[in-house]
Amino acid sequence: MKKSSPSLVLLFLTTGLGVLFLTNISLGSVSIPIKEILRALFSDTGTASEILWQFRLPKALTCILAGSALATGGLLMQTLFRNPMAGPDVLGLTSGASLFVALLLMAGQYSGLAFIQGPWSVALAASLGGATVFILIIGIARYVQDNTALLIVGLMISAATSSVVSVLQFTSQANDLQTFMIWMLGSVGSTNWSEIIVLALIVVAGLAISMTMIKALNGMLLGESYAVSLGINIKQGRIIIVLITGMMVGAVTAFCGPIAFVGLAVPHLVRLILPTTNHKTLLPAVCLGGATLLLLCDILAQLPGSTQVLPLNAITSLIGAPIVIWMVIKAKRISV
């Protein structure tokens, strides 16, 4: 594959993000022309304005925030573990969130989570589950010196929580199981403005901290011994990276459910078109790439011309997997 300069790739991704953003908010059960959308953006009256501000803008902004967070988290994990198969959920945070949501939705009266009621109940349960696993991982990271060992611990936590969820699914009522399965499919269309503000604060803070870790990330990519020779505190850097990833992925999972593929694939897609391993360029490119891809997937999930909406996770996997396979074969390699 022919490589492009970093500036051209960033320009292309930024332009694509803008085009897909406008396309996303123009599509839906009610078709709104671009001219009407531009007019509604600066007006608070009329049907188009209400549809735009109450439904489509929150959904599009959620796509941008969630895509950026997941893709960045994937890049951080792949760099930390130097493993191309590491994703943002490799530490078990998504599994922990899924477990607590399962306990709320399928065993709320028995699990002790019945006290969580209201419109934020699922988000609070997911946050509590992700935070529990996150605290456990942080505690283990203080004593485990090897990144591979930490990766194995995360995978084992995911396996353990997934097994408990499977038991709950097997023993739950049909209605409760259906509610949980819908949440597991992922969705960016159920967030309101107050939730978006919370999500934006967490994601922006995580991205900002990530930018301060560029030297450490570049050093870790070349090995721990080289990083130490550069004066990088490996133990501290590892905890900060885990903190950033846990914070962003936990927030996205809480408000959108577990969204597959984006965090794993986007860093590889960007690396295949960017002739650099410097995180000063990779981080913003991956951030833009994640937002762009999730916007595209949401557009396709809406089935343009139809009132039906497909599950978001189905689209991310169906579109992403063939693209990654084709690009890997084309490039004849995939690396971190």
Beta strands, then each sheet from edge to edge (+ up, - down):
end
